Amino acid sequence: MSIERLQQYYGFTRMPFGRALAPGMLHRHPGHSEAVARISWCVDQHAIGVITGEVGAGKTVAIRAATAALDPARHVIIYLPNPSVGVRGMLHHIVTALGRVPSFYTATLAPQAAEALAAEHAERGRTPVVVIDEAHLLDNTQMEAIRMLTNHDMDSGSPFAALLVGQPTLRHRLRLGVLAALDQRIAMRYAIAGMAPADTADYIGHHATIAGRTDTLFSDDAITLIHNAARGYPRAVNNLAVHALTAAFAAKAAIVDEKAARIAVTETGHD
């Protein structure tokens, strides 16, 4: 089956349910909007925030939407996608992102990173926003290093904002006694849940609309089936919707019905 033929058959101007949407084209369901608002508050307050959610709940999408709305003249985003680089790799990345040459010695790297973050704010008037993805994989020494960075100049408040983004286990880890000092510093916590049934219906409709279809493309039964199988998580909804479209196309159906949705659920192993 070619994507072009499917696209032609359903009269799409672009394929719906793709992941590479511009922030302005995103579907703003309540959980997404709430996460974006809290991230924005966190940046504004130069605070530490924790955003958690299951795989595919839309954590990264919310971060992208919130950071895209920031003024680049007043903010610098430092994105750390992979905690497996260790403490040194993490500090190295921060220093490099701020245009400095990282110190060779790990002992001087932490104060250098703290100083670079402070200088960015004091001298250039830009708030550094450190985003740590997959933060549930951070080890305790990395968590402690993050706390030490925020500790740099206690009197004047933190010169930067930090966002720890990860799976729900991150919340449980932060409650451990060994991380109590960091836990006490966290000003914002938000867990992104799955969408409600009505939001999933809006979400599917929104994606069909930006693909050029404003009429009914998915039957109510199909949407209910997709919602339940995906537990309202956007990534799983995308995946199931594409599979259901493919099944409906193969059956030469005009709309995606319950039968096509059932095939998608079986094929993707969501049942």
Phi and psi in degrees as a GROMACS rama.xvg file:
@    title "Ramachandran Plot"
@    xaxis  label "Phi"
@    yaxis  label "Psi"
@TYPE xy
-97.0932  142.511  SER-2
-59.5851  -38.4637  ILE-3
-59.9862  -42.3947  GLU-4
-67.6056  -40.1778  ARG-5
-63.4156  -44.6222  LEU-6
-59.2858  -43.3219  GLN-7
-65.4056  -45.309  GLN-8
-58.0917  -43.4715  TYR-9
-93.8716  2.27796  TYR-10
66.7418  34.5247  GLY-11
-79.8669  142.3  PHE-12
-86.6295  -21.3497  THR-13
-154.656  161.438  ARG-14
-73.3816  130.53  MET-15
-77.225  168.1  PRO-16
65.2992  24.442  PHE-17
-81.6256  161.56  GLY-18
-91.4012  -20.9214  ARG-19
-87.8013  55.3836  ALA-20
-90.9224  142.549  LEU-21
-65.243  146.252  ALA-22
-49.588  -35.6127  PRO-23
-68.1327  -18.2841  GLY-24
-96.5462  0.217388  MET-25
-69.4343  152.664  LEU-26
-86.0062  122.298  HIS-27
-95.823  76.3358  ARG-28
-77.047  162.101  HIS-29
-53.5127  -42.7579  PRO-30
-62.1923  -39.9517  GLY-31
-65.9825  -49.1186  HIS-32
-61.8568  -39.4479  SER-33
-65.017  -43.8086  GLU-34
-61.9814  -45.1647  ALA-35
-60.7892  -43.5291  VAL-36
-62.6467  -41.0825  ALA-37
-71.3806  -37.0139  ARG-38
-63.5027  -44.3274  ILE-39
-61.036  -41.0391  SER-40
-61.4034  -43.7866  TRP-41
-59.5701  -44.5584  CYS-42
-63.3467  -45.3482  VAL-43
-59.2833  -38.3449  ASP-44
-88.5161  -3.37598  GLN-45
55.2052  44.4071  HIS-46
-107.091  173.609  ALA-47
-98.6578  129.968  ILE-48
-126.717  151.539  GLY-49
-124.128  121.222  VAL-50
-114.363  120.276  ILE-51
-122.933  161.008  THR-52
174.516  159.308  GLY-53
-64.7262  165.209  GLU-54
-57.0451  130.268  VAL-55
81.5787  11.2599  GLY-56
-79.1722  -15.5058  ALA-57
105.11  23.5882  GLY-58
-62.5214  -51.7898  LYS-59
-64.8263  -36.9203  THR-60
-62.2578  -42.5645  VAL-61
-65.262  -42.465  ALA-62
-61.1957  -45.353  ILE-63
-59.3239  -45.0426  ARG-64
-64.0264  -42.5636  ALA-65
-69.3599  -42.3986  ALA-66
-74.732  -28.6529  THR-67
-65.5366  -25.942  ALA-68
-83.5597  -7.12332  ALA-69
-80.473  148.377  LEU-70
-77.7567  116.535  ASP-71
-63.6717  -17.8558  PRO-72
-76.4928  -18.4945  ALA-73
-116.324  -4.4287  ARG-74
-139.407  149.05  HIS-75
-128.897  124.239  VAL-76
-92.0736  126.256  ILE-77
-115.098  107.651  ILE-78
-103.398  121.396  TYR-79
-109.891  102.313  LEU-80
-80.9613  -18.4735  PRO-81
-141.932  104.627  ASN-82
-66.3421  -11.6644  PRO-83
-68.1485  -2.05216  SER-84
-76.666  -8.11969  VAL-85
78.7474  179.008  GLY-86
-62.1507  -47.6979  VAL-87
-59.2355  -47.0499  ARG-88
-61.6522  -38.007  GLY-89
-65.9981  -48.4302  MET-90
-67.2661  -38.6013  LEU-91
-57.1423  -46.1354  HIS-92
-62.609  -42.4635  HIS-93
-64.1826  -47.3076  ILE-94
-62.1223  -45.6802  VAL-95
-63.7347  -42.5125  THR-96
-61.4267  -26.0404  ALA-97
-95.1407  14.8106  LEU-98
77.0724  20.1482  GLY-99
-104.449  164.368  ARG-100
-96.4168  116.559  VAL-101
-62.7069  142.034  PRO-102
-64.1672  145.392  SER-103
-71.3797  -30.9905  PHE-104
-92.8428  127.057  TYR-105
-58.3794  -37.3878  THR-106
-60.0738  -33.3783  ALA-107
-95.2576  -7.6105  THR-108
-70.1428  -40.035  LEU-109
-63.3131  -50.7434  ALA-110
-63.0044  -32.7625  PRO-111
-64.4664  -42.9226  GLN-112
-63.7358  -44.667  ALA-113
-61.4076  -40.9835  ALA-114
-68.6286  -39.7556  GLU-115
-65.176  -40.2307  ALA-116
-64.4343  -43.186  LEU-117
-66.0187  -41.8895  ALA-118
-66.6948  -37.6142  ALA-119
-57.7312  -40.4669  GLU-120
-77.1067  -47.5822  HIS-121
-71.92  -41.98  ALA-122
-93.2851  -36.6694  GLU-123
-103.764  -6.25146  ARG-124
67.6505  22.6648  GLY-125
-113.13  136.076  ARG-126
-86.2261  118.21  THR-127
-72.3497  136.408  PRO-128
-119.189  106.188  VAL-129
-92.0684  116.115  VAL-130
-109.304  117.338  VAL-131
-109.702  108.863  ILE-132
-85.3641  161.131  ASP-133
53.1643  37.2835  GLU-134
-66.5404  -15.0914  ALA-135
-67.347  -14.7943  HIS-136
-92.2438  -2.90878  LEU-137
-63.894  140.689  LEU-138
-89.3023  172.247  ASP-139
-62.9661  -33.28  ASN-140
-69.5038  -32.5207  THR-141
-69.8378  -41.0049  GLN-142
-59.8664  -42.4918  MET-143
-65.7816  -37.4976  GLU-144
-63.8105  -37.1698  ALA-145
-65.0511  -42.7352  ILE-146
-62.5185  -41.4308  ARG-147
-63.3543  -35.9455  MET-148
-63.5479  -39.4873  LEU-149
-75.3868  -14.6206  THR-150
-84.1827  -10.2477  ASN-151
-48.2666  -54.31  HIS-152
-134.684  84.9433  ASP-153
-57.5005  -32.7681  MET-154
-68.7346  -38.1423  ASP-155
-95.4405  4.30086  SER-156
80.2642  165.391  GLY-157
-73.9974  138.172  SER-158
-82.1186  -3.36939  PRO-159
-140.842  165.924  PHE-160
-108.396  146.692  ALA-161
-130.068  135.175  ALA-162
-122.423  119.136  LEU-163
-99.5009  119.695  LEU-164
-118.834  125.546  VAL-165
-169.67  -174.802  GLY-166
-75.8927  164.978  GLN-167
-54.0091  -24.8803  PRO-168
-61.2113  -23.0882  THR-169
-58.7026  -42.3799  LEU-170
-60.2074  -44.2125  ARG-171
-67.3461  -39.4023  HIS-172
-63.2063  -39.6031  ARG-173
-66.3894  -19.2473  LEU-174
-81.6947  -9.46185  ARG-175
-66.8024  142.161  LEU-176
-51.8181  -38.1017  GLY-177
-63.2046  -24.1637  VAL-178
-105.739  15.0175  LEU-179
-55.9284  -38.6685  ALA-180
-64.8491  -37.0807  ALA-181
-73.508  -43.2827  LEU-182
-55.235  -39.274  ASP-183
-67.5907  -21.884  GLN-184
-84.6528  -12.4494  ARG-185
-74.6877  121.37  ILE-186
-95.9461  -20.2271  ALA-187
-142.992  130.835  MET-188
-130.928  133.435  ARG-189
-144.48  129.752  TYR-190
-105.629  119.977  ALA-191
-82.4727  118.024  ILE-192
-92.001  173.857  ALA-193
-68.8687  160.444  GLY-194
-69.8465  154.69  MET-195
-76.1102  159.258  ALA-196
-51.8522  -42.378  PRO-197
-65.5344  -34.0167  ALA-198
-70.5195  -36.7185  ASP-199
-63.2246  -41.4657  THR-200
-62.2251  -43.7992  ALA-201
-63.2813  -40.7255  ASP-202
-61.5956  -46.9701  TYR-203
-64.5608  -42.3426  ILE-204
-62.3309  -40.9225  GLY-205
-61.2095  -46.3412  HIS-206
-65.7465  -37.4625  HIS-207
-65.305  -40.0878  ALA-208
-63.5943  -46.3596  THR-209
-71.4424  -11.5483  ILE-210
-92.1713  -0.558321  ALA-211
103.685  7.26583  GLY-212
-115.961  110.522  ARG-213
-97.9568  -9.4339  THR-214
-85.9104  -177.783  ASP-215
-73.5097  122.008  THR-216
-112.145  -31.2158  LEU-217
-115.14  130.862  PHE-218
-70.6808  158.297  SER-219
-58.3162  -39.613  ASP-220
-62.4405  -41.2391  ASP-221
-64.102  -42.9856  ALA-222
-63.1632  -43.544  ILE-223
-60.2745  -43.5658  THR-224
-63.5547  -45.8235  LEU-225
-63.1109  -44.7068  ILE-226
-59.0288  -48.904  HIS-227
-64.1237  -42.1175  ASN-228
-68.1526  -35.1138  ALA-229
-86.8142  -7.52387  ALA-230
53.77  26.613  ARG-231
77.9474  8.02615  GLY-232
-84.5136  124.402  TYR-233
-52.2324  -42.4235  PRO-234
-64.7062  -40.3342  ARG-235
-69.7575  -36.0339  ALA-236
-61.2136  -46.1732  VAL-237
-55.3813  -50.6734  ASN-238
-59.7862  -48.7188  ASN-239
-66.3863  -39.7344  LEU-240
-63.6881  -41.0247  ALA-241
-65.3038  -43.6017  VAL-242
-63.6615  -39.1744  HIS-243
-67.4096  -38.9833  ALA-244
-60.6792  -43.8628  LEU-245
-62.4721  -42.4337  THR-246
-66.1702  -40.1026  ALA-247
-66.3848  -39.2975  ALA-248
-63.55  -43.8767  PHE-249
-62.0164  -32.7524  ALA-250
-88.2255  1.89379  ALA-251
57.1503  36.1873  LYS-252
-86.5089  146.605  ALA-253
-75.7755  -33.662  ALA-254
-128.961  164.516  ILE-255
-82.9746  110.023  VAL-256
-100.932  -177.16  ASP-257
-60.1487  -36.0195  GLU-258
-62.509  -45.3424  LYS-259
-63.8334  -39.7452  ALA-260
-65.8654  -37.7677  ALA-261
-64.4921  -40.952  ARG-262
-60.1063  -43.9951  ILE-263
-60.9965  -42.5778  ALA-264
-63.9234  -41.8366  VAL-265
-66.5296  -45.5802  THR-266
-62.7661  -38.7511  GLU-267
-89.8136  -3.83032  THR-268
72.2551  25.7825  GLY-269
-86.7819  -6.60444  HIS-270
